[in-house]
C-alpha cells in the first residue's frame, strides 16, 4: 500500500505554509545580530493589529501555556485573590496556574460547550470583592465555544479589575480588540492561526498591567516580562536564547496574513467553521457549542453508541486525516475539526469526506455525501 498523504485538521498544531517552512529552513544566524533584530522588530510590529493593540507584543520561546504562566507570575502575587472562568480544559488551566503560584482562585464553573454569561462574571466579582483580577479564554479550544470578552471587559473596567485573556485560538482567527475591550494581558501561541510549528508564545500587556508588573514580587526568572520588555523593545533582541528559526518563520507567516488582509483571513475562518458545522448537522451529528461556536475549531457530537475515539483513529491511520477527539467527559463522544493554519474552505471537503467514511466504518447509519454536499453549498453561498 502506498504511503498515505497526511492532512492536518487538529485544533493545533495546524498546517504550516510552504513559504514559512522554507523560511525556517534558512541557515540559523546568531540572535545578537542586526539581521535578527530587524526580523524580530518586524514580527512584533506585525502582531499588533492581530492583537488589536498599540502596546508592545513580546515573543517567548515557549508554548502558549508559557505565555499564560508569564501573565500569572508577572501580574499576580502569592495570596492574591482572582476569579477565573472554567468552561473547559484550558479554563481549568488558569486555576491550576493560580494554585501553583500560591494565589487564591475563585472558579466560575461553566457547562462545557457554553459561554460564560456576563452576569456570572458580575456575580463572582461581587461575591469576591477582594479579587482584583479576572482570567478567561476568548475561545475555549476543548469545547469549541467563544466567551463574550467585550462584555467581560466592560464589567472588569467598571469594577476596576484587571482582565487576562487566553487568545490562543482566537488571535488570527477572529478580530481581537485588546485596547478597545479593556484587556490587560492577551496571550497566544504559534501553532494555531499563526501558521507555525509549536514553540513560540506571545503576550501583550496594557499600561496598567505594566505598572503592576513592576511591583509584583512573585518569583520568576525566565518569564520575567520586565526583563523581556527591555531586551525586545530597547535592545532589539530577546532576553534569553531566541527561537531564531521560528521567529523568522513568524515574520513570514505574518507577511502572508497581512497580504491576504485581516478581514479576509477572519472571513475565511468563519466560512470554514460554518461549512463544517452545517456538514455535521447534515450527517446527524450534534454541536457541542451550538450557541457560541468558535470559528477556530468545530466540535461535533456523535450519537450514542458511536465511539469517536474509533472514528478519530480510523481517519488518522487509514485515511491520513488527523482530527482530534474530546477530553475528559467528552472522550469518546466528540470529534473536533480544526480550521486554522494553512487551510482553505475547499480543504473542509477532505476533512468532512474522511469523517463520513470513518463514521460509517464505526457503525453509524448515514447518507454518504450529505456532509460533503453541505460544505459545497456553504462555500458556494459564502457565510
N, C-alpha and C positions, 0 to 999 in steps of 0.2 A: 504494500500500500504506500503511495507517495506521501511525503511529509505534508501535513496539513498547513495551510496558510493560517496564521494566527490573527484574530481580531480581538481588540480590547475594548470592552464596554463596561468595565468595572467603575465603581464610584471613585476610583483612584487606586493606583496610578492610571493616568489617561494617556492616549496616544500622543506621541511627540512628532512634529512635522519633520520631514527630511532636511529642510533648511537648518533647523535647530540642531539636529543630530550632527550635521556636517560642521556647524559652528563649534560644537563641543569637541569635535574630533581634531581641531587645530592643536598644534603643539602647545603644551602648557607653558605659560610665562610666569614670572615671579609676580607676587601681589604687591610688591613695593616698587612699582614702576609707573611711569606716566601713561603707558598704554593701558594698564589695568585701571588706573584711576579714571581715565576718560570713559571706559566702559562702565565702571561702577556708577559714576555720576549720571551717565545717560540712562542706565537701567532704573536708578532710583527716581529720576525725574519722570520717566515714562510710567512708573507705577502710580504716581499721584492722581491722575484722572480716574484710574480704576478704583482707587480708594475714595475718591471724591473729597480730596483734602489738599490744602496748601501747605500742610505740615511735612516734616521730614519722614520718609519711609526708610526704615533700616532693614538691612538684609542680615540674616543669621544662618550660619551653616548648621542647620538642624531641620527636623521635620516641623510641620505646623504645630505639633504639641510643644516643641521647644519655644515657639513664639507665644503660645498660651502660658507656659511656665514663666517666661520672661515678663509677661504682663502681670502675673500674680506677684512675683517676688520683687518687682520694682514699684508696685503701686499699693501693696497691702503689707501691713506689719503683723507680726505674730500677735494673737489675741484680738485682732481687729475683726469685727463682725461684717459679714457680707451676705447678700441674698443672691442665689443663683437659680436659674431655670433648669430643671432636669426633665427633659422630654425625650431622652434617648441616650445612647452610649456616650455621646460627646458632651451633652449637658452634664451627665454623670461625672465626666472627667473634670469639669470645673470643681465639683465638690471634692473629688479626690485630691486635686492640687491644693485646694484651700486647707484641707485636713493635714496634708503632708507638711505644710509650712506653718502649722500652728494657728491658722486663722479659725474663726468660728463661723461655719457655714449654716445658712438657713435656706432650706430647699423649698422651691415652688415646684411641686410634682405635677407633671402634665402627662396625660394619656399619650402613648406612642401613636404618632400619626396626626396629632392635633397641635395647633399653635397655642402658645400661652395667650390667655386673654389679658388685655391691659389691666382690667380690674383685679386680676390675680396678682399682678405685679404691685399695683397700688396697695392692695390689702397686705401683702407681705411686708412692704416697706413701712406701713402703718403699725403692723404688729412688732416690727423690729426697728424702731427709730434709731437705735444705736448703729445700725448698718449704714455705712456711707458709700458702699459700692454695690453695683448690680452687675451680674455676669450672665451672658446668654449667647446662644448661637443665632446667627442670621438665618442659616439653613442647617437643619439637623440631618446630617448625612445618613444616619442609621434609620431614620423614619421618613425621610424624603419630604419633610414639612418645613415651611418657612414661618419664622416668627415675626411679629409686627414691630420691627425695630424703630420706625419713625414714631409710633405711639409710645413705645417704651422710652425713647429718648425724650419725649415731651414730659413724661412723668418724672424721669430722672432729673431733668432740668428744673422742673417746678419744685422738687424736693431737695435739690442741692446734692444729688447723689451722683457719684462717678459711674459711668457706663462702659463696660468692657465687652466687646463683641468678637466672637469667633466667626470670621468670614471665610473659612477655608473652602466651603463650597458655594460661596456667593460672590466673592471678588472675581471679576472677569466673566461672571455668568449673568448677573443682572445688576442694574445700576445700584451703586452704593454712594451715599452722601454723608460721609463721616462728619464733615464740618456742619452741614445743614441739619443733620439729625441729632447732633449733640453727643456723638460717640467720643469717648475719651481715649479708648485704645481699640484699634481694629487690627486683627491678625489674619494671616492667610499662609498657605503653603504652596510649594512649587508644582506639585504633581497633579493638580486638578485643571482648572481652566487656563492656567498659565502655560500649559503645554510643555512641561519639563519633567524629567525624572524626579523622584523624591530627593530631598536633601537641602532645600532652602526654605527657611521661614521668613516671613516679612511682618513687620509691626510698625504702626504709626501711632503717635500719642498726641493728644491735644495740648495746648499751652498749660492748661490746668493740671493735666497729668504729669507733664514735665516738672512743674513746680513741686508736685507731691513726690515724684521720683527722687528729687534732691534731698528730701528729708527722711524717706523711709529707710530703715536700718536692717531690713530683712537680709540675712546673709546671702550673698550672691557673688559669683566670680565671673564665670564665662558669660552669663546672661546679664551683666551689668550694662544697662542701656545708656547710662550717662557716659560711660567709657566708650561705648559703641558710637554714640552720637558725636562725640569729639573726634573719633577716628574717621567716621564716614563723612560728616559734614565739613570738618575743619581740615583734616589731613588727607581726605580723598582716598582712603584705604579702609581696611577693616581692622578692628582691634586685635583679632587673632588670625590665624591662617585662614585665608579665604577659600571658598569653594570655587576656584578660579574658572574651571570649565563650565560649571553650572551658571555662573554669573554671565559669562559670555553667551551661553545659550539663552538665558533670560532676556538679555538685551535684544537678541534676535527674535525671540518669540513676541516680545512687546512691540518690536518693529512691525511684525506681521499683524498683530492685533490692531495697532493703530492704522495700518494701511487698509485693513478691512473696514475700520470705523467702529467705534464702540456701539453705536446704535444698531448696526448690522450684526455685530457679534451677539448682542443681547437678543435681538430678534431671531437669530439662528438657534440659539439655545431654547428659546421659547417655542419655536416651531418643532424642534426635535422632541421636546418634552410633551407637547400637545399631541403629536403624532403617536408617540409611544403609549401615552395614556389611552388614546382612542383605540389603538390596536389591542391593548389589554382588555378593554371593555368589550370589544367585538369578539374576543375569544372567550368571554365568560369569566374573566378574572376580575377581582376587585382592586380598588385603590386603597393603599394604607393611609394616604393623606388626601382624601377627596376634597377637602375644603380649602386647604392652603398648600397645594402641591408645589414642590421645588422644581425649577427649570434645570437643575443640575443633574438630578438622578430621579428616576421613576421607580416606585415600589409597587409591585403587582402581587396581589394575594391570590393564592391558588385555592381551589375548592377543597373541602375536607377529603382526605384520602389520597391526595397528591402530595408527595414529598418533594419539596422544592430543592432539597439537597441533591436528590437524584437528578432533577432537571438541570441544575447548575453543572453537575459533574458530567452529564451527557453532552451538554452544549460545549463544555471546555475540551473534554477528552476525545469525543467522537466527531465533533463539528468544528473545533478550533475557535469557538466563540466564547470568550470569557465574560461572564457577568458575575454578580455576587448574590449570595443568599441573605437571609435575615440573621440577626444576632439575638442572643438571649431568648425571650419568649417568642420571638418571630422566627427562630431557627426552624427550618423545615416547612415554613408557611409562606415565605416571601421570596420573590425574585427582584433584585434591584439592578436596573439597567442604567448605566451612566451615559450621559451625553455631554461630556466635557472633553477638552483637548482638541486634537486634530481630527475632528469628526464633522460630518455634514449631514443634512437631512436624509440624503439617499442611503447613508450608512445604516439608518434605522431599519431599512428593508432587510439588511443582513441580520441584524440583531433579532428582529421580530420573526423572520423566517426560521432561524435556528430555534427560537423559543417555541414556535409551533411544533416543530419536529420533535423537540425534547419533551414537550407536554404530551404529545401523542405516544411517544416511547414510554412515558411514565404512567400511561393508562388513562389519560383524560380523553373524554369524547369531545371532539371539537370539529368545526368545519375548517379544513385546511385552506389557507389562503385568505381567511377573513381578516386576520390581523394585518397581513401584507396589504390587502386592499384598503384597509383603513389608513395605513401610512401613506399610500399613494394618493388617496383622496385628500388627506390633510395637506400634503406637500403641494398638490395641485391647487388647493384653495388658499393656502397660506394660513397664518394663525387667525 
